[in-house]
Each structure stands twice: as C-alpha cells, then as structure tokens.
Amino acid sequence: MAQFTRHQVISEMHRTSMVPLFYHNDLGLAKKVLQACYEGGARLLEFTHRGDFAHEVFQELIHFSKEHLPGMILGVGSITDAASASYYMQIGANFVVTPVFREDIAVVCNRRKVLWSPGCGTLTEIAKAEEMGAEIIKLFPGNIYGPEFVKAIKGPQPWTSIMPTGGVSTDPQNLLAWFKSGVVCVGMGSQLISNEILANKDFEGLKETVATTLQTIQSIKDDL
C-alpha cells in the first residue's frame, strides 16, 4: 500500500520540481542509485517498468527506502495497463506514471487515491485526462514538443500542471527554458542518471549531479 498520500506526492513534485527516472535489474546497483539520489536531495524517484521481474526489484526498493531513506517517495513508470498499475500500488507504489492516457488506469488509481500522471501530447488529451482527475500531466516525449508547446498550452489552460519527460537535461539553459514556459516539474532519466555513471558506479558523482541540478532548478524558480 502507498506510504504517501496523493496530496503529499503532488506537494513534493511542486517543491523539488524534479523526478529522477531509472531502471536496472541489478538490485544492489538500484539501491545505490536510489540512495545517491536521496543524498543529493531528491525526494521522488520513478522506477520504470521496463524489464522482466522489474516488480521484484521495485518491491525491494520500497522496503529499502522505508527502512533507510525516510521521506523518499517511490513511484512506478512506463505502466500501460490497469492490472500492472494495480499490482504496483499493492506492493507500495506511491504514484503511477504512464506513457499514454488510459482511462482504465485512471479508474484504478483514483479508486485508491494514488496520483497518476498520464503521458499526453495534445490539448484535447490533456483536458480529457484532467476531467478524469489527473493533477500532473506528463508531456511525452518532451523533446518532440519542447517548451514552446507548454507555453501555448498554458495560454488557454493556465491551471494545467505539466511535467515534461524526455528532452530535459541538467543544462541550466535547458532547465530555464522549461520552467520559464510554465512547467511545475521535470522528469529526468539518462540525462541525469547516465550510462557512464552506471558503468563506472560513480554514485558520489550522481549525488553531486542531483544536488547541483536541484539547486539550479530552485535558483531558476526563485528568479521567475
């Protein structure tokens, strides 16, 4: 069962404004990545459902975070069906992120009052998702749409909360463009947790990268 309420998750997404995305089938390595992100100041992490037995790794990360990382909010990403969403919520997912908008996923998440963030690519999709209760819309793939798309969406719908994923980097100018356009949060995968970091097991470097990126985001938000 979820350890954090939907409102707590939303609040943390607004506060830190960054969700690291990550998947690996090596539990030991996954724990090190999670801890490095936590020590760097991240309080959210989306574990993407992309490999065989990913749920087993995720469940162990849930136990690990409860015991060693107080306040760390773990969610699951790349969910494409209601059954998977239900299973992950049962083993502790605090939020569910999807690459597409599916009403069946909305229903099961709303039933448990767990935050779900659907991947949308048109204003019509976004509006429909919000009618179904979506609080934070995932703009995916972010690099295809870009900050100008967000700015255009915020014109007729200033109440819409958007989290781009894909095409978001640690570069300050890239982050500035996204937050200036009106996003409330960004999802960052390989641009933050790179293959090089994983290959070299440079967890101290990851911790520093996370901390620096969070500081950059906060500085940008303070100046807007």
Secondary structure as the mmCIF struct_conf table of DSSP 4:
data_model
#
loop_
_struct_conf.conf_type_id
_struct_conf.id
_struct_conf.beg_label_comp_id
_struct_conf.beg_label_asym_id
_struct_conf.beg_label_seq_id
_struct_conf.end_label_comp_id
_struct_conf.end_label_asym_id
_struct_conf.end_label_seq_id
BEND BEND1 GLN A 3 PHE A 4
HELX_RH_AL_P HELX_RH_AL_P1 ARG A 6 THR A 16
STRN STRN1 MET A 18 PHE A 22
BEND BEND2 ASN A 25 ASN A 25
HELX_RH_AL_P HELX_RH_AL_P2 LEU A 27 GLU A 39
TURN_TY1_P TURN_TY1_P1 GLY A 40 GLY A 41
STRN STRN2 LEU A 44 THR A 48
BEND BEND3 GLY A 51 GLY A 51
TURN_TY1_P TURN_TY1_P2 ASP A 52 PHE A 53
HELX_RH_AL_P HELX_RH_AL_P3 ALA A 54 HIS A 68
TURN_TY1_P TURN_TY1_P3 PRO A 70 GLY A 71
STRN STRN3 ILE A 73 GLY A 77
BEND BEND4 ASP A 81 ASP A 81
HELX_RH_AL_P HELX_RH_AL_P4 ALA A 82 GLN A 90
TURN_TY1_P TURN_TY1_P4 ILE A 91 GLY A 92
BEND BEND5 ASN A 94 ASN A 94
STRN STRN4 PHE A 95 THR A 98
BEND BEND6 PRO A 99 VAL A 100
HELX_RH_AL_P HELX_RH_AL_P5 GLU A 103 ARG A 112
TURN_TY1_P TURN_TY1_P5 LYS A 113 LYS A 113
STRN STRN5 LEU A 115 CYS A 120
BEND BEND7 THR A 122 THR A 122
HELX_RH_AL_P HELX_RH_AL_P6 LEU A 123 GLU A 131
TURN_TY1_P TURN_TY1_P6 MET A 132 GLY A 133
BEND BEND8 GLU A 135 ILE A 136
STRN STRN6 ILE A 137 LEU A 139
TURN_TY1_P TURN_TY1_P7 PHE A 140 PRO A 141
HELX_RH_AL_P HELX_RH_AL_P7 GLY A 142 LYS A 154
TURN_TY1_P TURN_TY1_P8 GLY A 155 PRO A 156
TURN_TY1_P TURN_TY1_P9 PRO A 158 TRP A 159
STRN STRN7 ILE A 162 PRO A 164
STRN STRN8 THR A 165 THR A 165
BEND BEND9 GLY A 166 GLY A 167
BEND BEND10 THR A 170 THR A 170
HELX_RH_AL_P HELX_RH_AL_P8 PRO A 172 SER A 181
TURN_TY1_P TURN_TY1_P10 GLY A 182 GLY A 182
BEND BEND11 VAL A 184 VAL A 184
STRN STRN9 VAL A 186 MET A 188
BEND BEND12 GLY A 189 GLY A 189
TURN_TY1_P TURN_TY1_P11 SER A 190 LEU A 192
BEND BEND13 ILE A 193 ILE A 193
HELX_RH_AL_P HELX_RH_AL_P9 ASN A 195 ASN A 200
TURN_TY1_P TURN_TY1_P12 LYS A 201 LYS A 201
HELX_RH_AL_P HELX_RH_AL_P10 PHE A 203 ASP A 223
#
